[in-house]
């Protein structure tokens, strides 16, 4: 999985497929970009050829030397067994909206199977059948993505509002915001009960904002028919959130922003100098963050979204920062634990489309088979398959 790999993204699909075939699969952390070691089987070799994935066949003697090198306490490497392929769900509307989702794009490209679920399924406790959940570009606050100002006359926006309102009514809610809070709380329960949660773009901050505003009206009249609670800001409960604290809501419903968590409207970076750096973690001591940062590059190209990156001083100290632009004081990639489960938030919309706009065509990943930004998504897909080891601290 270093620079010799012709298709990094499909390589994750090979690893996932091999686990499903009950093959002996290990993840070699920090060895040649986080390579996979799979016990030889001609079927696996044929699958690599079919999918265009680079591989090497090693004799037993070389494997022994390799494992001895990795086990040396003085080197920052580790071998992790991948035992059970997680059952994957993507939280996404069934209706056609004018934007795509990086996770579904890369899962499809890597040939990793997933199910699409949305509010009806979550409210009926269907999450219990899954191990890993991704939250699509979403607004859990019930403000329809704050698209009202620019797109309220667009047919897709009107259809989305109608669909959301019908779903809320069908499930016994008077307001979409009340339904979205209930969904967010179901997802919170999924995670605290042991599930793995991954979110990008507005699925990150709008989720935490909704949880902090439980029982508080933060929606202007054009979204729910009545006004905002004048004491909403003071009543926010940051104990309910996963990653963020002390943020301030954006009170202007015409703004394409929910709060000051996101840095999109205040940052001074451009495409030419927008990068973030992955942290180095001890593979033997900090297993999870080491898995989540496996890559063939450590400096990753930045990319924008409705939520581009997180203001550093609003991130809880309990959260592990995985990638940041230190000079801009913005965090792009973070991970944390909640209850028995774990979550990862990744800022931005599409790692290979710097400023993806509403209505733009989907990214063709055949043009980006070695994308380090997309690799971070697939790290999250695979790490729930890892055999759990007892903490060394």
C-alpha positions in Angstrom: 0.0 0.0 0.0 2.9 2.3 -0.7 3.7 4.1 -4.0 4.0 0.7 -5.7 0.2 0.1 -5.4 -1.6 0.8 -8.6 -5.1 1.0 -7.0 -5.1 1.8 -3.3 -8.9 2.1 -3.1 -9.8 -1.2 -4.7 -7.1 -2.8 -2.5 -9.4 -2.2 0.5 -12.1 -3.9 -1.4 -9.9 -7.0 -1.8 -9.2 -7.0 2.0 -12.9 -6.7 2.8 -13.8 -9.4 0.2 -11.1 -11.7 1.6 -12.5 -11.3 5.2 -15.9 -12.2 3.9 -14.3 -15.4 2.3 -12.9 -16.3 5.8 -9.4 -15.8 4.6 -6.5 -15.1 7.0 -6.2 -11.3 6.7 -3.9 -9.0 8.6 -3.3 -5.3 8.4 0.4 -4.4 8.7 0.3 -0.9 10.3 3.0 1.5 9.1 4.6 -1.3 6.9 4.8 0.0 3.3 1.8 2.4 3.7 -0.3 0.1 5.8 -0.2 -3.1 3.6 -2.5 -6.1 3.9 -1.1 -9.6 4.4 -3.4 -12.4 3.1 -2.6 -16.1 3.3 -2.1 -17.2 -0.3 -5.1 -18.5 -2.2 -5.3 -18.6 -5.9 -8.9 -17.2 -5.7 -7.6 -14.1 -3.9 -4.8 -13.7 -6.5 -7.3 -14.0 -9.4 -9.5 -11.4 -7.7 -6.5 -9.0 -7.4 -5.9 -9.4 -11.1 -9.6 -8.8 -12.0 -9.8 -5.6 -9.9 -6.4 -4.3 -11.0 -4.8 -4.4 -7.5 -1.1 -4.7 -7.1 0.2 -7.6 -5.0 3.3 -9.6 -4.2 3.6 -13.3 -3.4 6.0 -14.0 -0.5 7.5 -17.3 0.4 7.0 -18.4 4.0 10.6 -17.5 4.9 10.1 -13.9 3.9 6.8 -13.7 5.8 8.6 -14.9 8.9 11.3 -12.2 8.5 8.6 -9.6 7.8 6.6 -10.5 11.0 9.8 -10.5 13.1 10.6 -7.0 11.8 7.1 -5.8 12.7 7.2 -7.3 16.1 10.5 -5.6 17.0 9.6 -3.2 20.0 11.9 -0.6 18.5 10.0 -0.1 15.3 6.7 1.7 14.9 4.8 -1.1 13.3 2.1 -3.6 14.3 0.1 -6.5 12.8 -3.6 -6.5 13.4 -5.9 -9.4 12.5 -9.0 -8.5 10.5 -11.6 -11.0 11.5 -15.2 -10.0 10.8 -16.3 -7.8 8.0 -18.6 -5.1 9.4 -22.2 -4.8 8.2 -22.4 -1.3 6.7 -25.3 1.2 6.5 -25.3 4.6 4.9 -27.8 7.1 6.2 -29.1 8.8 3.1 -32.4 9.9 1.6 -34.0 7.7 -1.0 -35.0 10.8 -3.1 -32.7 12.2 -5.7 -30.9 15.3 -4.5 -28.4 17.4 -6.4 -25.2 16.2 -4.6 -23.4 13.0 -4.2 -21.6 11.5 -1.2 -17.9 10.6 -1.1 -18.5 7.5 1.1 -21.0 5.9 -1.2 -18.8 6.7 -4.2 -15.8 5.0 -2.7 -17.7 2.0 -1.2 -19.1 1.4 -4.7 -15.8 1.9 -6.4 -14.0 -0.4 -3.9 -16.8 -3.0 -4.3 -17.6 -3.0 -0.6 -21.3 -3.8 0.0 -23.6 -1.5 2.0 -27.3 -0.8 2.6 -29.0 2.6 2.4 -31.3 3.5 5.3 -33.0 6.7 6.3 -35.3 8.1 8.9 -38.0 5.5 8.8 -35.5 2.7 9.3 -33.6 4.4 12.1 -36.8 5.2 14.0 -37.8 1.6 13.7 -34.5 0.5 15.3 -33.1 -1.1 12.2 -29.6 0.2 13.2 -29.4 -2.8 15.5 -28.6 -4.9 12.5 -25.5 -3.0 11.5 -21.9 -2.5 12.8 -20.9 0.7 10.9 -22.9 3.7 10.0 -22.1 6.6 7.7 -24.1 9.8 7.9 -24.7 11.3 4.4 -24.4 15.0 3.8 -27.2 15.8 6.2 -28.8 18.4 8.4 -30.0 17.0 11.8 -31.3 20.4 13.0 -34.3 20.4 10.7 -33.3 23.5 8.7 -33.1 21.6 5.4 -29.4 22.2 5.1 -29.8 26.0 5.3 -30.5 25.9 1.5 -33.6 28.1 1.9 -31.9 31.4 0.9 -30.4 30.1 -2.4 -32.6 27.3 -3.4 -36.1 27.7 -1.9 -37.7 28.0 -5.4 -35.8 24.9 -6.8 -38.0 21.9 -7.4 -35.5 19.5 -5.6 -35.7 21.7 -2.5 -39.5 21.8 -2.5 -39.6 18.0 -3.0 -37.1 17.5 -0.1 -39.2 19.6 2.3 -42.4 17.8 1.3 -40.7 14.4 1.7 -39.3 15.3 5.1 -42.6 16.7 6.3 -44.4 13.6 5.2 -41.9 11.3 6.9 -42.2 13.3 10.1 -46.0 13.1 10.1 -45.9 9.4 9.2 -43.8 8.8 12.3 -45.9 10.9 14.7 -43.8 14.1 14.8 -45.3 17.6 14.4 -42.0 19.1 13.1 -39.1 17.8 10.9 -36.7 19.2 13.6 -38.3 17.0 16.2 -38.0 14.0 14.0 -34.4 14.7 13.1 -33.5 15.1 16.8 -35.1 11.7 17.5 -33.1 10.2 14.6 -29.9 11.8 16.0 -30.6 10.3 19.4 -31.2 6.9 17.9 -27.8 7.2 16.2 -26.3 8.3 19.5 -27.7 5.2 21.1 -26.3 3.0 18.3 -22.9 4.5 18.9 -22.9 4.4 22.7 -24.1 0.8 22.5 -21.0 -0.3 20.6 -21.5 0.9 17.0 -19.0 2.6 14.7 -20.1 6.0 13.4 -18.5 7.9 10.5 -19.6 11.4 9.3 -18.4 13.9 6.8 -19.3 17.5 5.9 -22.6 18.8 7.6 -23.3 15.3 9.0 -20.7 16.2 11.7 -21.5 19.5 13.2 -25.3 19.5 12.5 -25.4 16.2 14.5 -23.8 17.6 17.5 -25.8 20.9 17.3 -29.0 18.9 17.2 -28.0 16.8 20.3 -27.0 20.0 22.2 -30.4 21.6 21.4 -32.6 18.8 22.5 -35.9 20.4 23.6 -34.9 23.8 22.3 -36.4 25.5 19.1 -33.5 26.7 17.0 -35.4 26.8 13.7 -36.6 30.0 12.2 -40.2 30.3 11.0 -39.5 29.4 7.4 -38.3 26.0 8.5 -40.9 25.0 11.1 -43.6 27.7 11.1 -42.7 29.4 14.3 -39.9 31.4 15.8 -36.6 30.6 17.5 -36.4 30.3 21.3 -34.8 33.7 22.2 -32.7 31.9 24.9 -31.6 29.0 22.6 -27.9 29.8 22.8 -27.8 29.9 26.6 -29.8 26.7 26.9 -27.5 24.5 24.7 -26.2 21.5 26.6 -22.7 20.6 25.4 -22.7 17.5 27.6 -24.8 15.9 25.0 -22.4 16.3 22.1 -19.8 13.9 20.8 -17.0 16.2 19.6 -17.7 19.9 20.0 -18.2 22.4 22.9 -18.8 26.1 23.5 -20.0 26.8 19.9 -22.3 29.6 19.0 -25.3 29.1 16.7 -25.5 31.3 13.6 -28.8 33.1 14.1 -29.3 34.2 10.5 -31.4 31.6 8.6 -30.2 33.0 5.3 -26.6 32.0 6.0 -25.3 28.7 4.7 -23.9 27.9 8.1 -25.2 26.4 11.3 -22.7 27.7 13.9 -19.1 28.8 14.3 -17.8 25.2 14.5 -17.1 25.3 10.8 -14.4 27.6 9.5 -15.5 27.8 5.8 -16.5 31.5 5.9 -13.6 32.8 8.0 -10.6 30.8 6.7 -7.9 32.5 4.6 -6.7 29.4 2.7 -7.0 28.8 -1.0 -6.7 25.6 -3.1 -3.0 26.2 -3.6 -2.2 26.2 0.1 -5.0 24.2 1.6 -3.4 21.0 3.1 -3.7 19.1 6.4 -1.2 16.8 8.0 -1.9 13.4 9.5 -0.5 12.8 13.0 2.0 9.9 13.6 0.7 7.5 16.3 2.4 4.5 17.9 1.1 1.4 16.1 1.8 -0.7 19.2 0.3 1.6 21.8 -2.3 3.7 19.9 -3.8 1.1 17.7 -7.1 2.7 16.6 -5.7 6.1 15.6 -2.8 4.3 13.9 -5.3 2.3 11.8 -7.3 5.4 10.9 -4.2 7.3 9.6 -2.7 4.6 7.5 -1.7 6.2 4.2 1.0 6.5 1.5 1.1 10.2 2.1 1.1 12.2 5.4 0.2 15.6 3.9 -3.3 15.5 2.4 -4.8 18.0 0.0 -7.6 20.0 1.6 -11.2 20.2 0.1 -14.2 22.2 1.0 -17.8 21.5 2.0 -20.7 23.0 3.8 -18.6 22.0 6.8 -15.0 22.2 5.7 -13.0 21.9 8.9 -13.5 22.4 12.6 -12.4 25.3 14.7 -9.7 23.9 17.0 -10.7 25.7 20.2 -14.3 24.2 19.9 -13.2 20.6 19.9 -13.4 18.7 23.1 -10.2 17.7 24.8 -11.4 14.1 25.0 -11.3 13.9 21.2 -8.2 12.5 19.4 -7.1 14.8 16.6 -6.0 12.7 13.6 -5.3 15.5 11.1 -5.0 19.2 11.2 -3.8 22.4 9.6 -1.8 23.7 12.5 -1.1 27.1 11.0 -4.8 27.8 10.4 -5.9 26.3 13.8 -8.4 24.0 12.1 -8.9 20.3 12.5 -9.9 18.2 9.5 -10.1 14.7 10.9 -10.9 13.5 14.4 -11.9 10.4 16.4 -13.4 9.7 19.8 -15.1 7.2 22.0 -18.6 7.4 23.4 -20.0 4.7 25.6 -18.9 1.3 24.1 -18.7 2.8 20.6 -16.5 5.0 18.5 -16.9 7.9 16.0 -14.9 9.6 13.4 -15.6 13.1 11.9 -14.0 14.1 8.6 -14.5 17.7 7.4 -15.2 18.5 3.7 -17.4 17.0 1.0 -15.2 15.3 -1.6 -11.5 14.6 -1.3 -10.9 14.9 -5.0 -13.1 17.9 -5.8 -11.9 21.0 -4.1 -15.1 23.0 -4.1 -17.9 20.7 -5.0 -21.1 22.7 -5.7 -24.7 21.7 -5.6 -25.5 20.1 -9.0 -21.9 19.2 -9.9 -21.4 15.7 -11.4 -20.0 12.9 -9.2 -16.3 12.4 -9.0 -15.0 9.6 -11.3 -12.8 7.5 -9.0 -11.3 5.7 -11.9 -9.3 9.0 -12.3 -8.2 8.9 -8.6 -7.4 5.2 -7.7 -4.6 6.3 -5.4 -6.4 9.1 -3.6 -4.9 9.6 -0.1 -8.0 11.6 1.0 -10.4 8.8 0.0 -8.1 6.3 1.8 -8.9 7.9 5.1 -12.6 7.0 4.5 -11.7 3.3 3.8 -9.5 3.1 6.9 -12.7 3.8 8.9 -14.6 1.0 7.0 -12.0 -1.6 7.8 -11.0 -0.8 11.4 -14.1 -2.3 13.0 -13.0 -5.6 11.5 -9.8 -5.6 13.6 -9.4 -8.1 16.4 -9.7 -6.2 19.7 -6.5 -6.1 21.8 -6.3 -5.4 25.5 -5.2 -1.8 26.1 -1.5 -1.5 27.1 -2.2 1.6 29.2 
